[in-house]
Amino acid sequence: MSIKRTIITGALLVLMTVGGAVTAMAQSQNRVSPYVQLPNHPRLLLLKGEEQALIANVERDKTWHRVQSMLETEALKLTEKEPMERVMSGRRLLSVTREYLRRLFFLSYVYRTTGNDEVLAHLKKEALAACEFSDWNPSHFLDVAEMTLGLAIAYDWAYDKFSKSERRTIRNAIISKGLRPSFEDQFEKSFNKNSNNWNPVCHAGMVYGALAVWEDDRELAAQVLNRALENVPIAMREYAPDGVYPEGAMYWEYGTDFMVLLIEALQRALGTDYGLSQSPGFMQTGLYHLHMFTPTLKVFNYSDNGQTAVVAPVKFWFFKHTGDTSMLYNDLKLLRQRGATPLRGNRLAPTILLWGSTVPTDRSVTPASLMWSGGGVNPVAAMRTSWTDSHALYLGVKLGKASVSHGHMDAGSFIIESNGVMWAADLGIESYNTLEAKKIGVWNFSQNSGRWDVFRYNANNHNLVTFDHAKHVVTGVATIMDQGNDPMNMWLLANLKPVYGTQVANYTRSFALKELRDVVITDNITTADATTMTWNLMTPAAVTKVNDKELLLQKNGKAMLVKMDFGGRVKCTIEDARPSVDYENKNTGYTAIRFESNLKRNTSYKITVTFTPAQSPTKKP
């Protein structure tokens, strides 16, 4: 299919080059003219001559010096590896293209900061090998975007060291396997106007490719940039009003990493980000990510997310632009505890030095607030008893709806951590490749989709109430009604009625952290018809039933008492949190607790469940 060309009319963009940066004197409707004169290579992220200041900053801080040493060591290890081959995993090439991005970025960075010829030689080998692929799998365009980004950085950062023939090979690959396929309808529609992470990831990859080869196809490159400027704001709206990322904390890192990479590319090459960074909620989103970490540095893993916490280099970009050191609290703690080694697997690891090398890592500012909440498409909240105590109590609350990218039927669910133990847990992400291989409609978010039959996605397997084991209304939105942040009585009241539709006449749930000790979940339900209510709880702890309304949870020598206050009769069952099909995750070590009661029609009920840290009967004195 031919490329859709944009005819630019009217006055040309007038520009002046000042100190290597391009300053716009006149712009028209946020469009980039193909006649713009960009800085010479290198023009992406780290301009020519900026290496010296970067290394000087790195040498002043022991932690940053260790990160630099890790990158250098890893680059030398890469010189001993052969380039990867084009091997698919299901419908994806993503594991291969991500590894190429990691290799190309590490090698490019180490060459820029050390001038090592061995590293340069292998950088060329890896880049040229990627160009030999038949394609970069445009049917799953994330694969193309990540490969294009890696090659663009390599091409730009080592431009003068590639021969004319090598430059031509890489340039042609970026254009023919990256930029041009991005305009073919069947591929472009997967990312261009989406609001999820595909939008910034794919646009960022294409923008980097366009800026790298600007001189050789200005019209195509300008079209790539103008398409991004028109459509990236669609994804930016997801951060409004206060920074919550609807897809969760893990996907926050993915989408936000590439959003910032895109902003930085525009700012460094063109002198402006066209207002993208000032989109509502965006500069506050680092605080959202801060509060999604528990005291033991696990992630509140609602929806398609995992629990493993990692340093997020992009947070240092937000600090650089806001001056709020408190948002780095968890990242600096992770760096001090775990060092630079975990960053080896982060394909964007060099950005932590590009954006963070001026930050002293030996001190941090403790966040002021013990409670935080945010709205938008998927409201969430977090309460804790302390930032400095790893045994502090943490309550994470998930509201919103199921029909969002990577969503689960988890509106109204929560997690609880205390004394270093996760007592109320979210089971998290399921394997996409496995579900796709079984022809599950995992990316279909409609009401009757097979997605909602997956154990980990279903409402019955989150920490919430179900009625007759029915599914949520996927378009129903659970919202925050009111809240209080007194440290001795933090609470939030949510309206859950829209999530249940006609299953109930009214439903509110309150989440409270009282006296720095107890978590209290209170459900006020008015039924429509007679129904069987099930109050569900997923836990990795061992469970002892005291009676049908009282349980003792135990793990690692710690204990938690769970007590239900409810006037009706309750039957409590305890079972393995194991799906009925053998291809889903077996959830080994997790137990499903289900309090079940029959409710009458047109009747109001109040159910209060209290979690209280207790003395474990198995703990030695």
C-alpha positions in Angstrom: 0.0 0.0 0.0 1.4 3.4 -0.8 2.3 5.9 1.8 -0.3 8.5 2.6 1.5 11.8 1.9 0.6 15.0 3.7 0.8 18.1 1.6 2.1 20.9 3.7 1.0 24.4 2.5 1.4 27.9 3.8 4.5 29.5 5.2 7.4 27.3 6.0 8.5 26.8 9.5 11.2 29.4 10.3 13.9 28.1 12.6 17.1 29.1 14.2 19.8 26.8 15.5 21.1 28.0 18.8 23.9 26.0 20.6 23.0 22.8 18.7 19.3 23.0 19.5 16.5 24.0 17.2 14.3 26.8 18.4 10.9 27.4 16.7 10.2 31.0 15.7 6.9 30.2 14.1 4.7 27.1 14.2 1.4 26.4 12.6 -1.0 24.0 14.3 1.7 22.0 16.0 3.0 20.7 12.7 6.6 19.9 11.8 7.8 21.0 8.4 10.0 18.6 6.3 12.3 21.7 5.8 13.3 21.8 9.5 17.0 21.7 10.0 17.8 19.3 12.8 21.1 19.2 14.9 23.8 17.0 13.4 24.1 13.4 14.6 24.0 12.5 17.4 20.6 14.2 18.0 18.7 11.6 20.0 18.7 11.9 23.8 22.4 12.6 24.2 23.8 15.4 22.0 27.3 15.6 20.8 29.7 16.6 23.5 27.3 15.9 26.4 29.2 12.7 27.4 31.8 14.6 29.4 29.3 16.2 31.8 27.4 12.9 32.1 30.5 10.9 33.1 31.6 13.7 35.5 28.2 13.3 37.3 28.5 9.5 37.3 31.9 9.6 38.9 30.7 11.8 41.8 28.2 9.1 43.1 29.1 5.5 44.1 25.8 4.1 43.0 25.8 5.8 39.6 29.4 4.6 39.2 28.3 1.1 39.8 25.5 1.4 37.2 28.1 2.7 34.7 30.4 -0.2 35.5 27.5 -2.7 35.1 26.7 -1.2 31.7 30.3 -1.4 30.6 30.7 -5.0 31.9 27.4 -6.1 30.2 28.4 -4.5 26.9 31.7 -6.4 27.0 29.8 -9.6 27.7 27.6 -8.9 24.7 30.6 -8.8 22.4 31.0 -12.5 23.1 27.4 -13.3 21.9 26.2 -13.9 18.4 23.2 -11.8 17.2 19.8 -13.3 17.7 17.8 -15.0 15.0 14.3 -14.2 13.9 12.5 -16.8 16.1 8.8 -16.2 16.9 7.1 -16.9 20.2 3.4 -17.5 19.3 2.4 -14.5 17.3 5.1 -12.3 18.7 8.8 -11.5 17.9 8.8 -9.2 20.9 11.3 -11.2 23.0 13.8 -11.0 20.1 13.3 -7.3 19.3 13.4 -6.3 22.9 16.7 -8.1 23.3 18.0 -6.3 20.2 16.9 -3.0 21.7 18.7 -3.9 25.0 21.9 -4.8 23.2 21.9 -1.9 20.8 21.2 0.6 23.5 23.8 -0.8 25.9 26.4 -1.0 23.2 25.7 2.4 21.9 25.8 4.0 25.4 29.0 2.3 26.3 30.6 3.3 23.1 29.5 6.9 23.5 30.9 7.1 27.1 34.1 5.0 26.7 35.0 5.0 23.0 35.7 1.2 23.2 36.4 -0.1 19.7 35.5 -3.7 20.5 32.1 -2.5 21.7 31.7 -0.4 18.5 32.6 -3.4 16.3 29.9 -5.5 18.0 27.4 -2.7 17.8 27.8 -2.7 14.1 27.5 -6.5 13.9 24.2 -6.5 16.0 22.7 -3.6 14.0 23.5 -5.1 10.6 22.1 -8.5 11.7 18.8 -6.9 12.7 18.6 -5.4 9.2 18.9 -8.8 7.6 15.6 -10.0 9.1 12.8 -10.5 6.5 10.7 -8.2 8.6 10.2 -7.2 12.2 6.8 -8.8 12.5 4.5 -5.8 11.7 1.4 -7.9 12.5 2.3 -7.3 16.2 3.6 -3.8 15.8 5.2 -3.4 19.2 7.9 -5.7 17.8 8.6 -3.3 15.0 8.6 -0.3 17.3 11.2 -1.6 19.7 13.5 -2.8 16.9 13.2 0.6 15.2 14.0 2.4 18.4 17.1 0.3 19.0 18.4 0.7 15.5 17.7 4.5 15.5 19.8 5.0 18.6 22.6 2.9 17.2 22.5 4.7 13.9 22.4 8.1 15.4 24.9 7.6 18.2 27.6 5.9 16.1 26.7 7.7 12.8 30.2 8.8 12.0 31.7 5.4 12.7 29.4 3.5 10.3 30.6 3.3 6.7 28.5 4.8 4.0 27.4 1.3 3.0 26.5 0.4 6.6 24.6 3.6 7.1 22.6 2.9 3.9 21.8 -0.6 5.0 20.5 0.5 8.5 18.7 3.5 7.1 16.9 1.5 4.4 15.9 -1.1 7.1 14.5 1.6 9.4 12.5 3.0 6.5 11.4 -0.2 4.8 10.8 -2.4 7.8 9.8 0.3 10.3 8.4 3.6 9.0 6.7 2.5 5.8 4.8 -0.5 7.3 3.6 1.8 10.1 1.3 3.5 7.5 -0.2 0.3 6.2 -3.8 0.3 7.4 -3.8 -3.2 8.9 -0.8 -2.3 11.0 -1.4 1.4 11.7 -4.8 0.7 13.2 -3.3 -1.4 16.0 -1.7 1.6 17.6 -2.3 5.0 16.0 -5.5 6.1 17.7 -5.5 3.7 20.7 -5.4 5.0 24.2 -3.3 2.1 25.7 0.4 1.5 25.9 0.6 0.6 22.2 0.1 4.3 21.3 3.2 5.8 22.9 5.4 2.7 22.4 4.7 2.5 18.6 4.7 6.2 18.0 8.0 6.6 20.0 9.7 3.9 17.9 8.6 5.5 14.7 9.5 9.0 15.8 13.1 7.8 16.7 13.4 6.2 13.4 12.1 9.3 11.6 14.5 11.6 13.4 17.4 9.3 12.8 16.9 9.2 9.0 15.6 12.7 8.7 17.9 13.9 6.0 17.2 11.0 3.7 13.4 11.1 3.5 12.2 14.4 5.1 8.6 14.1 3.8 8.1 10.6 5.3 9.9 11.6 8.5 7.8 14.7 8.9 4.6 12.7 8.3 5.7 10.3 11.1 6.2 13.2 13.5 3.0 14.9 12.6 1.0 11.7 13.0 2.4 11.3 16.5 1.7 14.9 17.4 -1.9 14.4 16.3 -2.5 11.0 18.0 -0.3 10.7 21.1 -2.6 13.1 23.0 -5.2 10.3 22.9 -3.0 8.2 25.1 -2.0 11.2 27.2 -5.6 11.7 28.2 -5.4 8.4 30.2 -3.3 10.2 32.9 -6.0 12.7 33.7 -6.9 14.0 36.1 -4.1 13.1 38.6 -1.7 10.6 37.1 -3.4 7.1 37.6 -2.4 4.8 34.8 -5.4 2.6 33.9 -3.4 -0.4 32.9 -1.6 -0.7 36.3 1.9 -0.1 37.6 3.8 -2.6 35.4 2.2 -1.3 32.3 2.7 2.2 33.6 6.5 1.6 33.3 6.1 0.4 29.7 3.7 3.1 28.4 5.3 5.9 30.4 8.9 4.9 29.5 8.1 5.3 25.8 6.0 8.4 26.3 8.9 10.1 28.0 11.3 8.8 25.3 9.1 10.4 22.7 8.9 13.7 24.6 12.7 13.7 25.0 13.3 13.0 21.3 11.1 16.0 20.3 12.6 18.3 22.9 16.2 17.5 22.2 15.9 17.5 18.4 13.2 20.1 17.8 13.5 22.2 21.0 9.8 21.6 22.0 7.6 18.7 23.0 4.5 20.6 21.7 2.9 20.7 25.1 2.7 16.9 25.6 4.4 16.9 29.0 1.9 19.5 30.2 -1.1 17.2 29.6 -3.4 17.0 32.6 -2.1 14.5 35.2 1.1 13.6 33.4 3.6 15.4 35.6 1.8 13.9 38.7 1.9 10.3 37.5 5.2 9.6 39.3 3.3 9.9 42.6 0.8 7.3 41.4 3.7 4.8 40.8 5.2 5.7 44.2 2.1 4.7 46.1 1.6 1.4 44.2 4.6 -0.1 46.1 4.0 -1.9 49.4 6.4 -1.6 52.4 8.3 -4.7 51.3 8.7 -3.2 47.8 6.1 -5.4 46.1 3.8 -4.0 43.5 0.1 -3.6 43.9 -0.5 -6.0 41.0 -4.1 -5.3 40.0 -5.2 -6.4 36.5 -2.5 -7.7 34.1 0.4 -6.9 36.4 3.0 -8.7 38.5 4.3 -8.2 42.0 8.0 -7.8 41.3 9.2 -4.3 41.9 12.0 -2.8 39.9 13.8 0.5 39.6 12.0 2.7 37.1 14.5 4.9 35.3 11.8 7.1 34.0 11.0 8.3 37.5 14.2 10.2 37.5 13.0 12.1 34.4 9.9 13.2 36.4 12.1 14.3 39.3 14.3 16.3 36.9 11.2 18.1 35.7 9.3 18.5 39.0 12.0 18.6 41.7 10.0 16.2 43.9 12.6 13.9 45.4 10.0 12.0 47.4 8.7 10.2 44.3 12.1 8.5 44.1 11.8 7.1 47.6 11.2 3.4 46.5 13.6 3.6 43.5 16.5 4.9 45.6 15.7 2.3 48.2 15.8 -0.5 45.6 19.1 0.8 44.3 20.6 0.8 47.7 19.3 -2.6 48.6 19.8 -4.5 45.3 22.5 -2.4 43.5 22.9 -2.1 39.8 22.7 -5.8 38.9 18.9 -6.0 38.4 19.2 -3.2 35.8 21.1 -5.6 33.5 17.8 -6.9 32.1 16.2 -3.4 31.6 16.6 -2.6 27.9 16.3 1.1 28.7 18.7 1.0 31.6 21.1 3.7 30.2 18.3 6.3 30.6 18.7 6.1 34.4 22.1 7.8 34.0 20.9 10.2 31.3 18.1 11.4 33.6 19.3 10.6 37.1 23.1 11.1 37.3 22.7 14.5 39.0 20.6 12.9 41.8 22.6 12.0 45.0 21.6 8.4 45.7 22.8 8.4 49.4 19.8 10.4 50.6 16.1 10.6 49.8 13.0 12.5 51.0 10.4 10.4 52.8 6.9 11.0 51.2 4.7 13.1 53.4 1.3 11.4 52.8 0.3 8.0 54.2 -2.8 8.0 52.0 -3.2 8.7 48.3 -6.0 8.2 45.8 -6.5 9.0 42.2 -9.4 9.0 39.8 -9.8 8.8 36.0 -10.8 5.6 34.2 -9.6 3.2 36.9 -9.6 4.9 40.3 -7.2 3.4 42.9 -6.1 4.3 46.4 -3.4 3.3 48.9 -3.1 3.6 52.7 -0.1 2.7 54.9 1.0 3.2 58.5 4.6 4.1 57.7 7.0 4.7 54.9 10.2 3.8 56.8 9.0 0.6 58.5 9.1 -2.4 56.2 6.7 -4.2 58.5 4.1 -1.4 58.1 0.5 -2.2 57.2 -0.5 -1.4 53.6 -4.0 -1.4 52.1 -4.3 -1.0 48.3 -7.8 -0.5 46.7 -8.8 -1.0 43.1 -12.0 0.5 41.7 -12.8 1.4 38.1 -14.1 -1.2 35.6 -13.1 -4.4 33.7 -13.4 -3.2 30.1 -10.1 -1.3 30.0 -6.8 -2.4 28.4 -5.5 -5.4 30.5 -8.4 -5.1 32.8 -9.8 -7.8 35.2 -13.1 -8.0 37.0 -11.4 -6.5 40.0 -13.4 -3.4 40.7 -13.9 -3.2 44.5 -10.9 -5.6 45.2 -8.0 -4.8 47.6 -4.7 -6.2 48.9 -3.3 -6.1 52.4 0.3 -6.4 53.5 1.4 -6.3 57.2 4.5 -7.5 59.1 6.2 -8.2 55.8 3.4 -10.7 54.7 0.8 -10.3 51.9 -2.4 -11.5 53.5 -5.0 -10.4 50.9 -3.5 -10.9 47.5 -4.2 -10.4 43.8 -3.3 -13.4 41.6 -2.1 -11.0 38.9 -1.3 -11.7 35.2 -2.0 -14.8 33.2 0.2 -16.0 30.3 -1.0 -14.4 27.0 0.7 -16.9 24.8 -1.0 -19.8 26.7 -4.5 -18.3 26.4 -4.0 -17.3 22.7 -2.8 -20.9 21.9 -6.1 -22.1 23.4 -8.1 -19.6 21.2 -9.3 -17.7 24.2 -10.6 -14.3 23.2 -8.2 -12.7 25.6 -8.2 -9.3 23.9 -12.0 -9.2 23.6 -13.3 -7.1 26.5 -17.0 -7.4 25.7 -19.5 -8.7 28.2 -19.7 -12.3 26.9 -16.0 -12.6 26.0 -14.1 -15.8 27.0 -11.6 -13.5 28.7 -13.9 -13.4 31.7 -13.9 -17.2 32.1 -10.2 -17.1 32.8 -9.7 -17.8 36.6 -7.4 -14.9 37.3 -9.6 -12.4 35.4 -13.0 -13.5 36.9 -14.7 -11.6 39.6 -15.0 -14.7 41.8 -11.3 -14.9 42.2 -10.6 -11.4 43.5 -11.1 -10.0 47.0 -14.7 -8.8 46.5 -18.3 -9.9 46.7 -20.1 -11.8 43.9 -23.8 -12.6 43.7 -24.8 -16.0 42.4 -21.2 -16.2 41.2 -22.2 -13.9 38.4 -19.7 -11.7 36.4 -19.3 -8.0 36.7 -20.9 -5.6 34.2 -17.8 -4.9 32.3 -18.7 -1.3 31.5 -19.9 -0.5 35.0 -17.5 1.9 36.8 -16.8 1.8 40.6 -16.1 5.3 41.8 -14.9 7.1 44.9 -17.7 8.7 46.8 -15.8 10.1 49.8 -12.6 9.7 51.8 -10.7 10.7 54.9 -6.9 10.8 55.4 -6.5 11.2 59.2 -3.5 8.9 59.9 -5.4 7.2 62.7 -8.5 6.7 60.6 -7.8 6.6 56.9 -10.9 5.5 54.8 -12.5 5.5 51.4 -16.1 5.0 50.4 -16.9 3.6 47.0 -20.0 3.1 44.9 -20.0 -0.4 43.5 -23.5 -0.5 42.2 -22.7 0.1 38.5 -20.3 -2.9 38.5 -23.1 -5.2 39.5 -25.9 -3.8 37.4 -29.3 -5.3 38.2 -27.8 -7.9 40.6 -28.3 -5.5 43.5 -30.4 -2.4 44.1 -27.6 -0.6 45.9 -24.0 -1.3 47.0 -21.3 0.7 48.7 -18.0 -0.6 50.1 -15.8 1.2 52.5 -12.1 0.5 53.0 -10.5 1.7 56.3 -7.2 1.5 58.0 -7.9 2.2 61.7 -5.7 3.0 64.7 -2.6 2.1 62.6 -3.5 -1.5 63.1 -6.8 -2.8 61.7 -8.1 -3.0 58.2 -11.9 -2.9 58.0 -13.9 -3.7 54.9 -17.6 -2.8 55.2 -20.2 -3.7 52.6 -23.6 -2.1 52.6 -25.8 -4.0 50.2 -29.5 -3.7 49.3 -30.7 -6.7 47.3 -33.0 -6.6 44.3 -33.9 -10.3 44.3 -33.0 -13.2 46.5 -29.4 -14.1 45.9 -26.4 -16.1 47.1 -23.7 -13.7 48.2 -20.1 -14.9 48.3 -17.4 -12.8 50.0 -14.2 -13.9 48.4 -10.6 -13.6 49.6 -7.4 -14.8 48.0 -4.4 -15.4 50.3 -0.9 -17.0 50.2 -1.2 -17.7 53.9 -2.1 -21.0 55.7 -5.7 -20.8 56.8 -7.2 -22.2 60.1 -10.9 -22.0 60.5 -11.9 -20.9 64.0 -15.6 -20.9 63.0 -17.5 -19.9 59.9 -17.0 -16.2 60.6 -13.5 -16.2 62.0 -10.3 -17.4 60.5 -6.6 -17.3 61.5 -4.1 -16.7 58.7 -0.4 -17.6 59.3 2.8 -17.2 57.3 6.5 -16.8 58.1 5.8 -16.9 61.8 3.3 -14.1 61.6 -0.5 -14.2 61.9 -3.6 -12.3 60.9 -7.1 -12.7 62.4 -10.0 -12.3 59.9 -13.4 -11.8 61.5 -16.7 -11.2 59.8 -19.5 -9.3 61.6 -22.8 -10.2 59.9 -26.2 -11.0 61.3 -27.0 -13.7 58.8 -25.9 -17.3 58.6 -22.6 -17.8 56.8 -20.9 -20.9 55.4 -17.1 -20.6 55.0 -15.2 -22.8 52.6 -11.5 -23.0 52.1 -10.1 -24.4 48.9 -7.0 -24.2 46.7 -7.1 -21.2 44.3 -6.8 -23.6 41.4 -8.6 -23.2 38.0 -10.6 -26.1 36.5 -8.5 -26.2 33.3 -5.0 -27.5 33.2 -3.5 -24.8 30.9 -4.0 -21.8 33.3 -1.6 -21.0 36.1 -2.1 -23.4 39.0 -1.7 -20.6 41.6 0.4 -22.9 43.8 0.5 -21.7 47.4 -2.7 -19.6 47.1 -5.9 -20.3 49.0 -9.4 -19.1 48.1 -11.6 -18.3 51.1 -15.3 -18.0 50.4 -17.9 -16.8 52.9 -21.3 -17.7 51.5 -24.7 -16.5 52.6 -28.3 -16.5 51.2 -29.7 -13.0 51.1 -33.5 -12.1 50.8 -34.9 -9.9 48.2 -35.4 -6.1 48.7 -33.4 -6.3 52.0 -30.5 -4.2 53.2 -27.4 -5.9 54.7 -24.2 -4.6 56.4 -21.2 -6.9 56.4 -18.0 -5.9 58.1 -14.8 -7.9 57.8 -11.9 -6.9 60.1 -8.2 -7.9 59.6 -6.2 -7.6 62.8 -2.5 -8.6 63.2 -2.4 -11.4 65.8 0.1 -13.5 67.8 0.8 -16.6 65.9 0.1 -19.7 68.0 3.1 -21.4 66.3 5.5 -18.6 67.0 8.1 -19.4 69.6 8.3 -17.0 72.6 
